[in-house]
Amino acid sequence: MKTITFLLITIIAWTQVSWAGRAPIETISADPYVSALVVEADSGKILFEDNGDAVIYPASVLKLMVLLVVLEQLEQGALTLDDMVQVTPEAARMGGSQVYLDPKEAFSVEDLLYALMIQSANDAAVALAIHVSGSVQGFVSLMNERAAELGMKNSAFHSVHGLPPAEGQKPDRTTAVDLSILSRELAKKPETFKYTGTTERGFRDNTFVMRTHNHLLKSVAGCDGFKTGYFKAGGFSIVATAKRDGVRIIAMVLGSRDRKIRDARAAELLAKGFALAPPLPDPKITVVETDSAPGVRSDSENLSAEGGQTSGKEADKRFFSFDRLLIFFLGFLCGCLFCIFLFLFRSSRRPGKHRRFV
């Protein structure tokens, strides 16, 4: 009993130390949420918006920007997925959600990306940031530069993890509209969903099992991303996406006071998005330019162009082609000559009668 009591006291003391020096910030969470938005990923059409420009604390949702910057570094060849990342003491000291990195360890970029998205590991975020930019602050500058390039006008990032700000720091801020821009950019990269769509994965030679915080991955059809976030002042937030029949919908619920309400509203908004999204065009119908005006080619005409069935008009043209008419005329002429010849032949064989033709 004394051992259990000692452990509890130790945990409480460690928690207080870990959060000591956190700057007080205004609580903005609301019921059912601060803001919400639904967007069709390909077109960018906003299908639903409620207070989309309200400033919120993204918490761990901002790790989506960390993911984007790292993926773009990979595309540019600045690093590879197999590059080994040496854990620094700064990364190992991170609290909150983590994979308990140790300065004696090194992990691949890919392993840390999975930790970043599945476990929402703050220590993995810091390790990646230092590996890419040499310092956390240098990576934060990359995040803000990229946000500005994308047109995220109301976003300001001050960390790579989204935790409440330390003493003397400012909180990370963004909006639903800005997060929709970021999410659409990530949705253009198929590799995004390898990390955001994984629900469970082993880490450190499978001695530690990471499990996703995004419960919609298992409960919503087609859901394969993106990210959740939470701390008390900011509330529960989620940016979720699903793809069905070629249509990708992105929905976000930000600043909710209750996790279950957040998830339920996000699932509802995804369903609403699919109901409101314009249907994809029929792939069998293509628009073609003509001499007069643009028109639509029918299915039968498409089949004709592809060597299949022909349309009625095209069949008529083929039937009355010059070659067919010439053959028809020659056949008719031969038939007439044959009939005349046959008539003359029979007349010449009748006895006692001679006829003259004029």
C-alpha positions, 0 to 999 in steps of 0.5 A: 500500500505504501508503494502504491501511495508513493507511486501516486505521489511521484506521478502527481509531482512529476505532472506538476513539474512537467506543466510548471511554467505553462502560460495561462491562456483563455479557455475557448472550448464550447458546446458543441464546438467552436467551429466546424467546416466541411469541404470537398477535397478536389474542388475546394468547395465548402459544403458546410461552415459554422464560424469557420474564421473563429481562432482556435487552439489546434493542439495536436492537430497542428502536427498535420503541418509537421507532416506536410513539411516533412513529406515535402522535404522527402519529395525534394530529396532533402531526406529519405524515409530510411534516414536515421534520426538521433534522439536529442535530450530536448526530444526525450524531455517532451511530456504529453503523448509520446513514445518515450524516446531516449537520447541513446536511441535512433529511429528512421524518419518513417518510424517517427512519422508513424509515431507522429500520426498514430501515437501523436508523439510530441517527442517524435515531433521534436526529434523530426524537427531538429533532424530537418532544421537543426532546431525546433525554432528553425522548423517552426519557421518552416511551418509558418512559411509554408502556411503563408504560401498556402494562404493560411492567413489566420494561422500562427505556429509557435511549436511543433507539438501543440501543447499549451504554451510555456511561460513567455510563449504564445499559443498556436492559433489557426482556424477551420478555414485555414485547416481546410487549406492544409488538409486539402494540400495533404490530401493531394499526397497519397502517402499521407494516408499511409500514416494517418489511416493506420490504426495500430502499429508496433514501435521499438521492435514491437515492444511498444504498441501505438494506437490511434486517437482517431476513432472514426477510422474504425467507425466511418466508412472510407475514413483514412485520416487525419488527426485529433487534438486536445488540451483543456483550454482548447477543447477536443478537435478533429480534422477527419476525411473519408473517400467514397466512390472517388469523392473525398470529403474533409470535415472538421470539428474544433474546440468541443468540450466533449470528445464523444460529441466531437466525434459524433458531429464529425461523423455527421458532417462527413455524411452530410458532405457526401450527401451534398457533394456534386456527383462525379461525371459519368465516365462514359460521357465525354464532351467534344468540340464540333465546328458549330458548338461544344456538345456531348457525345452519346454512349453509342457514339463513344462506342463507335469511336472506340471500334464498338457499336455504331450509332444510327446516323453513322450506320446510314452514312456507311450504308449510302457510301459511294462504294456501296452505291457503285456496287449496287448500280453495277449489280442492277445493270448486270441483272437488267442485261441478263433479263434482256439476254434471257428474253431474246434467247427464248424468243429465238427458240419459238418455231415459225415465228419471227419478230422484229424489234424496234 
